[in-house]
Amino acid sequence: MQPPQRQARRSLDSHRRPCHVVADASAAPALVPTAAPGVTKIGFLGIGIMGFAMASNLLKAGYEVTVWNRSPGKADGLVAAGAKVAATPAEVVAACDITLAMLSDPEACLEVATDPNGVASAIGAGKGYVDVSTVDAQTAQAVATAVRARGAAYLEAPVSGSKGPAEQGQLIFLTAGDRQLFDAASPLLDVMGKASFFLGEVGAGANMKLVVNMIMGSMMASYAEGLSLAKECGLKQSDLIEVVKLGAIAAPMFALKGPPMTEGQYPPAFPLKHQQKDMRLALALGDATAQPLPLAAAANELYKKARSAGYSDADFSAVMEAVARRG
């Protein structure tokens, strides 16, 4: 296979030039018009922490956006900003040219796609479905099959980034599926993110996201252990944060999360329950490929312990509670 091809596109924000990296993939069966503000009608399913921020940026960029969420009240802020609300996913896709979905887990993605009032019941040729949720490859493939069976185009596009990057339009999209939809939806991805990678056939995006989040979860668990060990051996945790910040293992995540972690504060940017879900899915991928993942397995146990202690909805940095000695 040829090495990925890098393409530069100008975002609607003239101060950024998002990057797009493309790998080989077969042509999409359905043609979807290229997205343009004031012309393309956009749907958005799932208005949680990430979905709210992403849909907000599309509204700010001038797109007409119709949203759906299981709890309609979560969309009130978007309605105030000009969004429309639909009663079902089917109503959204029927009214829109391209629909995006940011849903919590594989079960929710399958339900929204295949239920009687779901996406597949109303989507058709000339429309596109872009699922930006984090799921396993098998779920992405099942959703793709349901959407393509109706003549529509499908793109999986899980994101790297949490609440802050979502609000700032700095997400990274890890996409795969119908290349023509990738091209058509690229103006939307440019509004919401700083880079987009097209990785090939459906499942490649899901697998890349799980690998990335597995690494991130393992890093955070190790960082929590380091902060706890520093405290127990008489070091100042603030000194450790500064040393790490200036060294070879410096990471924005450590600099951002470290200070509140030392105070036992975990304001949710990426909920711990979602991180643990991603660790579980990554470990299942390791089992399927016979790849040993002992560090990830150990980290997953810490996230499970933190969930059991009541930190599911806290930020994933609350894994600190699974290792810190309190009192």
C-alpha positions as CSV (number, residue, x, y, z in Angstrom):
1,M,0.0,0.0,0.0
2,Q,1.2,3.5,-0.8
3,P,2.2,5.7,2.2
4,P,-0.5,8.1,3.5
5,Q,-0.9,11.2,1.4
6,R,-1.0,14.5,3.3
7,Q,-3.5,17.1,2.0
8,A,-3.9,20.6,3.3
9,R,-7.4,22.2,3.4
10,R,-8.3,25.7,4.4
11,S,-10.8,25.7,7.3
12,L,-13.6,28.2,7.6
13,D,-11.3,29.7,10.2
14,S,-8.6,31.3,8.0
15,H,-6.1,31.2,10.9
16,R,-6.0,27.4,10.8
17,R,-5.0,24.9,8.0
18,P,-6.3,21.5,9.2
19,C,-4.3,18.6,8.0
20,H,-5.8,15.6,6.2
21,V,-4.0,12.3,5.9
22,V,-5.3,9.8,3.4
23,A,-4.8,6.0,2.9
24,D,-6.1,3.9,0.0
25,A,-9.7,2.8,0.2
26,S,-12.4,1.8,-2.3
27,A,-14.7,4.5,-3.8
28,A,-18.0,5.2,-2.0
29,P,-21.2,3.9,-3.7
30,A,-23.3,7.1,-3.0
31,L,-22.5,10.7,-3.8
32,V,-23.0,13.2,-1.1
33,P,-22.7,16.9,-1.9
34,T,-19.8,18.7,-0.3
35,A,-20.9,20.5,2.9
36,A,-21.3,24.2,2.7
37,P,-22.8,26.7,5.3
38,G,-26.2,27.9,4.3
39,V,-26.7,25.1,1.9
40,T,-26.1,21.7,3.7
41,K,-28.5,20.6,6.4
42,I,-26.6,18.9,9.2
43,G,-28.0,16.5,11.8
44,F,-26.4,15.7,15.1
45,L,-27.3,12.8,17.3
46,G,-26.1,12.7,20.9
47,I,-25.8,15.9,22.9
48,G,-23.4,15.1,25.7
49,I,-20.2,16.9,26.7
50,M,-18.6,16.3,23.3
51,G,-21.7,16.5,21.1
52,F,-22.8,19.8,22.5
53,A,-19.4,21.4,21.8
54,M,-19.2,20.0,18.3
55,A,-22.7,21.0,17.3
56,S,-22.2,24.5,18.8
57,N,-19.2,25.0,16.5
58,L,-21.2,23.9,13.4
59,L,-23.9,26.5,14.3
60,K,-21.3,29.2,14.8
61,A,-19.9,28.3,11.3
62,G,-23.3,29.0,9.8
63,Y,-24.7,25.5,9.3
64,E,-28.3,24.7,9.8
65,V,-28.3,22.0,12.5
66,T,-31.0,19.6,13.7
67,V,-30.3,17.7,16.9
68,W,-31.7,14.7,18.8
69,N,-30.9,13.5,22.3
70,R,-32.5,10.9,24.6
71,S,-32.8,13.7,27.2
72,P,-34.1,16.6,25.1
73,G,-33.3,19.2,27.8
74,K,-29.5,18.8,27.1
75,A,-30.1,20.5,23.7
76,D,-31.7,23.6,25.2
77,G,-28.5,25.6,24.8
78,L,-28.2,24.6,21.2
79,V,-31.8,25.5,20.5
80,A,-31.1,29.0,22.0
81,A,-28.2,29.2,19.5
82,G,-30.4,28.4,16.5
83,A,-30.6,24.6,16.3
84,K,-33.8,22.6,15.6
85,V,-34.8,19.6,17.7
86,A,-36.2,16.3,16.3
87,A,-38.1,13.7,18.2
88,T,-36.3,10.7,16.8
89,P,-33.0,9.9,14.9
90,A,-35.2,9.0,11.9
91,E,-36.6,12.5,11.8
92,V,-33.1,14.0,11.9
93,V,-31.7,11.9,9.0
94,A,-34.8,12.5,6.9
95,A,-34.4,16.2,7.2
96,C,-30.6,16.4,6.8
97,D,-28.0,15.8,4.2
98,I,-25.2,14.7,6.5
99,T,-25.9,13.4,10.0
100,L,-23.2,13.0,12.7
101,A,-23.5,10.9,15.9
102,M,-21.6,11.1,19.1
103,L,-23.0,8.3,21.3
104,S,-21.9,6.7,24.5
105,D,-21.1,3.0,23.6
106,P,-21.5,0.3,21.0
107,E,-25.0,-0.6,22.3
108,A,-26.2,2.9,21.9
109,C,-24.7,3.2,18.4
110,L,-26.4,0.0,17.2
111,E,-29.7,1.0,18.7
112,V,-29.7,4.5,17.2
113,A,-28.8,3.1,13.8
114,T,-31.1,0.1,13.6
115,D,-34.2,0.7,15.8
116,P,-37.6,1.2,14.0
117,N,-37.2,5.0,14.4
118,G,-33.4,4.8,13.9
119,V,-31.1,6.1,11.3
120,A,-31.4,3.2,8.8
121,S,-35.2,3.6,8.7
122,A,-35.1,7.0,7.1
123,I,-31.7,7.5,5.4
124,G,-31.2,7.0,1.7
125,A,-29.1,7.6,-1.4
126,G,-27.4,11.0,-1.5
127,K,-27.2,11.3,2.3
128,G,-24.3,10.6,4.6
129,Y,-23.9,9.2,8.1
130,V,-20.8,10.1,10.1
131,D,-20.4,8.3,13.4
132,V,-17.9,10.0,15.6
133,S,-18.5,7.7,18.6
134,T,-15.8,5.5,20.1
135,V,-16.8,1.8,19.4
136,D,-15.2,-1.4,18.4
137,A,-14.6,-2.3,14.7
138,Q,-17.4,-4.9,14.7
139,T,-20.0,-2.3,15.8
140,A,-18.8,0.2,13.2
141,Q,-19.1,-2.5,10.5
142,A,-22.6,-3.4,11.6
143,V,-23.7,0.2,11.5
144,A,-22.0,0.7,8.1
145,T,-23.9,-2.3,6.7
146,A,-27.3,-1.0,7.9
147,V,-26.6,2.5,6.4
148,R,-25.2,1.3,3.1
149,A,-28.1,-1.1,2.7
150,R,-30.3,2.0,2.3
151,G,-28.0,3.4,-0.4
152,A,-26.4,6.0,1.9
153,A,-22.8,6.6,2.6
154,Y,-21.0,5.8,5.9
155,L,-17.9,7.2,7.6
156,E,-16.7,6.2,11.0
157,A,-14.8,9.2,12.5
158,P,-14.0,8.7,16.2
159,V,-12.2,11.7,17.7
160,S,-9.0,12.1,19.7
161,G,-9.6,14.9,22.1
162,S,-11.9,15.8,25.0
163,K,-14.1,18.7,26.2
164,G,-11.5,21.5,25.7
165,P,-10.4,20.5,22.2
166,A,-14.0,20.0,21.2
167,E,-15.0,23.5,22.4
168,Q,-11.9,25.0,20.6
169,G,-12.4,23.1,17.3
170,Q,-9.1,21.2,17.8
171,L,-10.2,17.6,17.6
172,I,-8.4,14.9,15.6
173,F,-10.7,12.7,13.4
174,L,-9.7,9.1,12.8
175,T,-11.9,8.2,9.8
176,A,-12.6,5.2,7.6
177,G,-15.3,4.0,5.2
178,D,-16.6,5.8,2.2
179,R,-13.9,8.1,0.8
180,Q,-16.4,10.3,-1.1
181,L,-18.2,11.1,2.2
182,F,-14.9,11.9,3.8
183,D,-14.3,14.5,1.1
184,A,-17.9,15.8,1.3
185,A,-17.8,16.1,5.1
186,S,-14.3,17.5,5.3
187,P,-15.6,21.1,5.7
188,L,-17.5,20.0,8.8
189,L,-14.5,18.2,10.2
190,D,-12.4,21.3,9.5
191,V,-14.8,23.4,11.7
192,M,-14.7,20.9,14.5
193,G,-11.1,19.8,14.4
194,K,-7.5,20.5,13.5
195,A,-6.7,17.3,11.6
196,S,-8.4,14.4,9.8
197,F,-7.0,11.0,8.9
198,F,-8.6,8.8,6.4
199,L,-7.4,5.3,7.3
200,G,-9.1,3.0,4.8
201,E,-11.9,0.4,5.3
202,V,-14.5,0.6,8.1
203,G,-13.0,-0.7,11.3
204,A,-9.6,1.0,10.9
205,G,-10.9,4.2,12.6
206,A,-12.3,2.3,15.5
207,N,-9.1,0.3,16.0
208,M,-6.9,3.4,15.8
209,K,-9.0,5.2,18.4
210,L,-8.9,2.2,20.8
211,V,-5.2,2.0,20.5
212,V,-4.8,5.8,21.2
213,N,-7.2,5.7,24.2
214,M,-5.6,2.5,25.6
215,I,-2.2,4.4,25.6
216,M,-3.8,7.5,27.2
217,G,-5.5,5.4,29.9
218,S,-2.3,3.6,30.7
219,M,-0.4,6.9,30.9
220,M,-3.0,8.4,33.2
221,A,-2.9,5.4,35.6
222,S,0.9,5.5,35.7
223,Y,0.8,9.3,36.4
224,A,-1.7,8.8,39.2
225,E,0.7,6.2,40.7
226,G,3.6,8.5,40.4
227,L,1.8,11.4,42.1
228,S,0.7,9.1,44.9
229,L,4.2,7.6,45.4
230,A,5.7,11.1,45.5
231,K,3.4,12.1,48.3
232,E,4.1,8.9,50.3
233,C,7.9,9.3,50.1
234,G,7.8,12.9,51.3
235,L,8.1,14.7,47.9
236,K,5.9,17.7,46.9
237,Q,3.5,16.6,44.2
238,S,3.8,20.1,42.8
239,D,7.5,19.6,42.3
240,L,6.9,16.3,40.5
241,I,4.4,18.0,38.2
242,E,7.0,20.6,37.3
243,V,9.8,18.1,36.8
244,V,7.6,16.0,34.4
245,K,6.5,19.1,32.6
246,L,10.1,20.0,31.8
247,G,11.4,16.6,30.9
248,A,11.2,14.1,28.1
249,I,7.9,12.6,29.2
250,A,6.2,16.0,29.3
251,A,2.6,15.8,28.0
252,P,-0.2,18.4,27.9
253,M,-2.5,15.9,29.6
254,F,-0.2,15.7,32.7
255,A,0.2,19.5,32.9
256,L,-3.5,20.0,32.7
257,K,-4.7,17.2,35.0
258,G,-1.9,17.1,37.6
259,P,-2.8,20.1,39.8
260,P,-6.5,19.2,40.3
261,M,-5.6,15.5,40.8
262,T,-3.4,16.5,43.8
263,E,-6.5,18.3,45.3
264,G,-8.8,15.3,44.7
265,Q,-10.7,17.3,42.1
266,Y,-11.8,15.7,38.8
267,P,-14.0,18.0,36.7
268,P,-15.3,15.8,33.9
269,A,-13.8,16.5,30.5
270,F,-13.7,12.8,29.5
271,P,-15.8,10.6,32.0
272,L,-14.0,7.8,33.7
273,K,-16.7,5.3,32.7
274,H,-16.0,6.0,29.0
275,Q,-12.2,5.6,29.5
276,Q,-12.8,2.2,31.2
277,K,-15.1,1.2,28.3
278,D,-12.4,2.0,25.9
279,M,-9.8,0.0,27.9
280,R,-12.2,-2.9,27.8
281,L,-12.7,-2.7,24.1
282,A,-8.9,-2.3,23.5
283,L,-8.3,-5.5,25.6
284,A,-10.9,-7.3,23.6
285,L,-9.0,-6.2,20.4
286,G,-5.8,-7.5,21.9
287,D,-7.5,-10.9,22.6
288,A,-8.8,-11.0,19.0
289,T,-5.3,-10.4,17.6
290,A,-3.4,-12.5,20.2
291,Q,-1.5,-9.3,21.2
292,P,-0.5,-9.4,24.9
293,L,-1.5,-6.1,26.7
294,P,-0.4,-6.6,30.4
295,L,0.0,-2.9,31.2
296,A,-3.3,-2.0,29.7
297,A,-4.9,-4.9,31.6
298,A,-3.5,-3.7,34.9
299,A,-4.6,-0.1,34.2
300,N,-8.1,-1.3,33.4
301,E,-8.4,-2.9,36.8
302,L,-7.6,0.5,38.4
303,Y,-10.4,2.2,36.3
304,K,-12.8,-0.6,37.3
305,K,-11.9,0.0,41.0
306,A,-12.5,3.8,40.6
307,R,-15.9,3.1,38.9
308,S,-16.8,0.8,41.8
309,A,-15.9,3.6,44.2
310,G,-18.4,6.0,42.6
311,Y,-16.2,7.9,40.1
312,S,-17.9,6.8,36.9
313,D,-19.0,10.3,35.9
314,A,-15.9,12.1,37.2
315,D,-13.0,12.8,34.8
316,F,-10.9,9.8,33.9
317,S,-8.1,11.3,36.0
318,A,-10.2,10.1,39.0
319,V,-8.3,6.8,38.5
320,M,-6.1,8.6,41.2
321,E,-8.7,7.5,43.7
322,A,-7.9,3.8,43.0
323,V,-4.2,4.3,44.0
324,A,-4.1,7.3,46.4
325,R,-4.0,6.8,50.2
326,R,-6.5,9.1,51.8
327,G,-6.5,10.2,55.4
